[in-house]
């Protein structure tokens, strides 16, 4: 079973792991954004907001969820064909 960690020692360890993995750009907020976007895509904005502990979904929508512009299936297929033919 795990024990509580001192926040400063967690930061040091997290920094070391990022450097070893070549992911220095990853910060705790980027992980929260990834989690929120994944839950949003699978189960909706409300569930993503609850996972992050936000009292209002507007905060989650504005600052944490990356909205993907996928478009209607028929349109995406037409545009993909056009793009491939053009190149």
C-alpha positions as CSV (number, residue, x, y, z in Angstrom):
1,X,0.0,0.0,0.0
2,X,1.2,3.5,-0.8
3,X,2.1,6.2,1.6
4,X,1.7,10.0,1.4
5,X,4.5,11.7,-0.5
6,X,6.0,15.1,0.2
7,X,5.0,17.4,-2.7
8,X,8.5,18.7,-3.2
9,X,10.0,15.2,-3.5
10,X,7.2,14.2,-5.9
11,X,8.2,17.2,-8.1
12,X,11.8,16.1,-8.1
13,X,10.9,12.6,-9.0
14,X,8.4,13.7,-11.7
15,X,11.1,15.9,-13.3
16,X,13.6,13.1,-13.4
17,X,11.2,10.7,-15.0
18,X,10.2,13.4,-17.6
19,X,13.9,13.9,-18.5
20,X,14.6,10.2,-18.8
21,X,11.6,9.8,-21.1
22,X,12.4,12.9,-23.1
23,X,9.1,14.5,-22.2
24,X,10.2,17.7,-20.4
25,X,7.2,19.5,-21.8
26,X,4.8,17.3,-19.8
27,X,3.5,19.1,-16.7
28,X,0.7,18.0,-14.3
29,X,-1.7,20.3,-16.1
30,X,-1.1,18.7,-19.4
31,X,-1.9,15.3,-17.8
32,X,-5.1,16.8,-16.4
33,X,-6.0,18.1,-19.8
34,X,-5.4,14.7,-21.4
35,X,-7.6,13.0,-18.8
36,X,-10.4,15.5,-19.3
37,X,-10.3,15.3,-23.0
38,X,-10.3,11.5,-22.9
39,X,-13.2,11.3,-20.5
40,X,-15.1,14.0,-22.5
41,X,-14.7,12.0,-25.7
42,X,-15.8,8.7,-24.1
43,X,-18.4,9.8,-21.6
44,X,-19.2,13.5,-21.9
45,X,-18.3,16.9,-20.5
46,X,-20.2,16.4,-17.2
47,X,-18.2,13.3,-16.3
48,X,-14.9,15.0,-17.3
49,X,-15.8,18.0,-15.1
50,X,-16.6,15.8,-12.1
51,X,-13.4,13.8,-12.5
52,X,-11.4,17.1,-12.3
53,X,-13.4,18.2,-9.3
54,X,-14.8,21.3,-11.0
55,X,-18.1,22.7,-9.6
56,X,-19.0,24.2,-13.1
57,X,-18.6,22.4,-16.4
58,X,-17.7,25.8,-18.0
59,X,-14.3,25.7,-16.5
60,X,-13.6,22.3,-17.8
61,X,-14.9,23.2,-21.3
62,X,-12.9,26.4,-21.5
63,X,-9.6,25.4,-20.0
64,X,-9.2,21.6,-20.0
65,X,-11.0,19.9,-22.9
66,X,-9.6,19.9,-26.4
67,X,-12.6,19.8,-28.7
68,X,-12.0,18.0,-31.9
69,X,-13.7,19.3,-35.1
70,X,-14.6,16.0,-36.6
71,X,-17.8,17.0,-38.5
72,X,-20.5,14.8,-39.9
73,X,-19.3,11.4,-41.2
74,X,-20.4,12.0,-44.8
75,X,-18.7,15.4,-45.0
76,X,-15.5,14.1,-43.5
77,X,-15.3,11.3,-46.1
78,X,-15.9,13.8,-49.0
79,X,-13.3,16.2,-47.7
80,X,-10.8,13.4,-47.1
81,X,-11.3,12.2,-50.8
82,X,-10.9,15.7,-52.1
83,X,-7.8,16.3,-50.1
84,X,-6.2,13.0,-51.3
85,X,-7.1,13.7,-54.9
86,X,-5.6,17.3,-54.7
87,X,-2.2,16.1,-53.4
